[in-house]
Amino acid sequence: MSTCLSYFKMSFFNHTVYRIECLMGILNTCLQIFISCAIWKVLYGGNSEVNNISYAMVATNLIVAQGLSNAFRLNDFAVQQKLWDGSIAIELLKPIDLRVSMLAWNLGDILFSLLTNFLPSVIIAGIFIGLLPPSGLLSVFLFIISIILSFAILWSMSTIVQMSAFWILNVWSLATLKDVLIRVLAGASLPLWFMPDAVLTVIKYTPFESVYFIPIQIYLGKIGVNDVLSCYFKQALWFIVLYLIGIYLWHCGKKKIVVQGG
């Protein structure tokens, strides 16, 4: 436990050295949000609602989803790099499991990003664009639980991509495909309210809806309290499935290590 805490603290405090990078991260997130909201403002053409979906709801979806998307950014190339430079051999000799140390490091990254990127970006965007408040204090609490499960799903997806490096060595194309699918099918770029029914039905059978759209629906109070538990179950189920796939790839990959350096 103390080792994991050390990884967490090192990851968190490493970011405090690069203060300009923090400011640029906030600027980048705000620009993404402002551009996306401006495009949707034009698409609404002065209408306050389209298909019973208000522009304020769309703006809130974009602000929260894109803010979380930047805050929950994970390094999909960590294992690949360790294979390329040969340090994977040293990692396997350490008393702590590589996936555990990676998770502790990622948690430090995420906490720092939430505090120094997500919160400032949401506040700035909320002031200049407008952010709908949560439907109540209970919704805030339920939303926080949901985004924790959301991060667990994203981390499991990233783990699968990283473990694929044992076979394909360069995971850039796979990581890019994953990021595109998440941005489009999770509602970060296109709110799922506007998806065709047939496409939306398919998305409901994938983990992507559970990443951003479900938490945002909970935040806006579009999901009743009685239905929240079923949403949690869905998110938890996808996390377990993806996590088990990652474990399987990890155990198979350790038997098939190809070191490209060292």
C-alpha positions in Angstrom: 0.0 0.0 0.0 2.8 2.4 0.9 4.5 1.7 -2.5 1.3 2.5 -4.3 1.0 5.7 -2.3 4.6 6.6 -3.3 3.8 6.2 -7.0 0.6 8.3 -6.6 2.5 11.1 -4.8 5.4 11.1 -7.3 2.9 11.3 -10.2 0.9 14.1 -8.6 3.9 16.3 -7.6 5.8 15.7 -10.8 3.1 17.8 -12.6 3.5 20.7 -10.2 6.9 21.4 -11.8 5.4 22.2 -15.2 3.2 25.2 -14.4 3.1 26.6 -17.9 1.9 23.2 -19.1 -1.0 23.4 -16.6 -2.0 26.8 -18.0 -1.7 25.5 -21.6 -3.8 22.5 -20.7 -6.6 24.8 -19.4 -6.4 26.9 -22.5 -6.5 23.8 -24.7 -9.6 22.5 -22.9 -11.4 25.8 -23.0 -10.7 26.3 -26.7 -12.1 22.8 -27.5 -15.2 23.6 -25.5 -15.7 27.1 -26.9 -15.3 25.9 -30.5 -17.7 22.9 -30.0 -20.3 25.1 -28.4 -20.0 27.7 -31.1 -20.6 25.1 -33.8 -23.7 23.8 -31.9 -24.9 27.4 -31.4 -24.9 27.9 -35.1 -26.6 24.5 -35.7 -29.4 25.5 -33.4 -29.9 28.6 -35.5 -31.4 30.8 -32.8 -33.7 28.0 -31.6 -33.8 27.4 -27.9 -34.7 23.7 -28.3 -34.4 21.0 -31.0 -36.3 17.8 -30.5 -36.9 18.8 -26.8 -33.2 19.2 -26.3 -32.2 22.7 -25.3 -29.0 24.3 -26.3 -28.1 24.7 -22.6 -28.3 20.9 -22.2 -26.0 20.5 -25.2 -23.5 23.0 -23.9 -23.5 21.4 -20.5 -22.9 18.0 -22.1 -20.0 19.4 -24.1 -18.4 21.2 -21.2 -18.6 18.3 -18.8 -17.7 15.6 -21.3 -14.8 17.4 -23.0 -13.5 18.5 -19.6 -13.5 15.0 -18.3 -12.1 13.7 -21.6 -9.0 15.9 -21.2 -8.7 15.2 -17.4 -9.0 11.4 -17.9 -6.3 11.2 -20.6 -4.2 8.1 -20.1 -0.9 7.1 -21.6 -1.7 4.2 -23.9 2.0 3.8 -24.8 3.5 3.1 -21.4 3.9 -0.6 -21.9 5.0 -0.2 -25.5 7.8 2.2 -24.4 8.9 -0.3 -21.7 9.1 -3.0 -24.4 11.1 -0.7 -26.7 13.7 0.3 -24.2 13.9 -3.0 -22.4 12.8 -1.7 -19.0 9.9 -4.2 -19.0 12.3 -6.8 -17.8 13.1 -4.7 -14.7 9.4 -4.0 -14.1 8.7 -7.7 -13.9 11.4 -8.2 -11.3 9.9 -5.5 -9.0 7.8 -6.8 -6.0 4.8 -4.7 -7.1 2.7 -5.7 -10.1 3.2 -3.5 -13.1 -0.5 -2.9 -13.6 -0.9 -1.8 -9.9 2.0 0.7 -10.2 0.6 2.0 -13.4 -2.8 2.5 -11.8 -1.3 4.3 -8.8 0.6 6.6 -11.2 -2.5 7.2 -13.4 -4.5 8.1 -10.3 -2.0 10.8 -9.4 -2.2 12.1 -13.0 -6.0 12.1 -12.9 -6.3 13.8 -9.5 -3.9 16.6 -10.6 -5.8 17.0 -13.9 -9.2 17.2 -12.2 -8.0 19.9 -9.9 -5.9 22.0 -12.3 -7.6 21.4 -15.6 -11.2 20.1 -15.3 -12.4 22.4 -12.5 -10.9 25.6 -13.9 -12.0 24.8 -17.5 -15.6 24.1 -16.3 -15.7 27.2 -14.3 -14.4 29.4 -17.1 -16.7 27.7 -19.7 -19.6 27.9 -17.3 -19.2 31.7 -16.8 -18.8 32.5 -20.5 -21.1 29.9 -22.1 -23.5 28.8 -19.4 -23.6 25.6 -17.5 -26.8 24.1 -16.2 -26.7 23.4 -12.5 -27.2 19.8 -11.3 -30.7 18.8 -10.6 -29.9 18.6 -6.8 -27.3 17.7 -4.3 -28.2 14.0 -4.6 -27.5 14.2 -8.3 -24.0 15.6 -7.6 -23.3 12.6 -5.3 -24.6 10.1 -7.8 -22.7 11.9 -10.6 -19.4 11.6 -8.7 -20.0 7.8 -8.3 -20.8 7.5 -11.9 -17.6 9.3 -13.1 -15.5 7.1 -10.9 -17.0 4.1 -12.7 -16.4 5.9 -15.9 -12.7 6.3 -15.2 -12.5 2.6 -14.3 -13.9 1.7 -17.7 -11.5 4.1 -19.5 -8.6 2.7 -17.5 -9.5 -0.8 -18.5 -9.8 0.1 -22.1 -6.4 1.7 -22.0 -5.0 -1.4 -20.3 -6.2 -3.5 -23.1 -4.6 -1.2 -25.7 -1.3 -1.2 -23.7 -1.2 -5.0 -23.3 -1.7 -5.4 -27.0 1.9 -4.1 -27.4 3.1 -7.6 -26.5 1.8 -8.7 -30.0 1.7 -5.7 -32.3 4.6 -3.6 -30.7 3.2 -0.3 -32.0 -0.2 0.5 -30.6 -0.6 3.9 -32.1 -3.4 2.9 -34.6 -5.3 1.0 -31.9 -5.0 3.8 -29.4 -6.2 6.3 -32.0 -9.1 4.1 -32.9 -10.1 3.8 -29.3 -9.9 7.6 -28.7 -12.0 8.3 -31.8 -14.7 5.8 -30.8 -14.9 7.2 -27.3 -15.2 10.8 -28.4 -17.9 10.0 -31.0 -19.9 7.2 -29.3 -19.5 8.4 -25.7 -21.1 11.8 -26.4 -18.0 14.0 -26.0 -18.3 15.5 -29.5 -21.8 14.6 -30.5 -24.4 14.3 -27.7 -26.1 11.0 -28.0 -29.5 12.6 -27.9 -29.1 13.3 -31.6 -27.9 9.8 -32.7 -30.3 7.9 -34.9 -32.4 5.4 -32.9 -30.8 2.4 -34.7 -27.3 3.7 -33.9 -28.2 4.5 -30.3 -29.6 1.0 -29.8 -26.2 -0.4 -30.9 -24.3 2.0 -28.6 -26.4 0.9 -25.6 -24.8 -2.6 -26.0 -21.3 -1.2 -25.9 -19.2 0.3 -23.0 -19.1 3.8 -24.7 -22.4 5.1 -23.4 -21.2 4.4 -19.9 -18.1 6.6 -20.2 -19.6 10.1 -20.4 -23.2 10.1 -21.4 -24.6 8.2 -18.4 -22.8 10.4 -15.9 -24.0 13.5 -17.7 -27.6 12.2 -17.8 -27.4 11.6 -14.0 -26.0 15.1 -13.5 -28.9 16.7 -15.5 -31.4 14.6 -13.6 -32.5 12.8 -16.8 -32.1 9.4 -15.1 -34.4 8.8 -12.2 -33.0 7.8 -8.8 -34.6 4.4 -9.2 -32.9 3.8 -12.5 -29.4 5.0 -11.3 -28.6 1.6 -9.8 -29.2 -0.1 -13.1 -26.8 2.4 -14.7 -24.2 1.7 -12.0 -24.6 -2.0 -12.6 -24.1 -1.5 -16.3 -21.0 0.6 -15.8 -19.6 -1.9 -13.2 -20.3 -4.8 -15.5 -18.4 -3.3 -18.4 -15.5 -2.5 -16.1 -15.3 -6.1 -14.9 -15.5 -7.5 -18.5 -12.8 -5.1 -19.8 -10.7 -5.6 -16.7 -10.7 -9.4 -17.1 -9.7 -9.0 -20.7 -6.8 -6.8 -19.7 -5.7 -9.4 -17.1 -5.9 -12.2 -19.7 -3.7 -10.2 -22.1 -1.3 -9.3 -19.4 -0.7 -13.0 -18.3 -0.5 -14.1 -22.0 1.8 -11.2 -22.8 4.3 -12.0 -20.1 4.9 -15.4 -21.7 5.6 -13.7 -25.0 7.8 -10.8 -24.3 9.8 -9.4 -27.2 12.2 -6.7 -26.0 13.3 -4.1 -28.6 16.1 -2.5 -26.7 17.9 -2.5 -23.3 
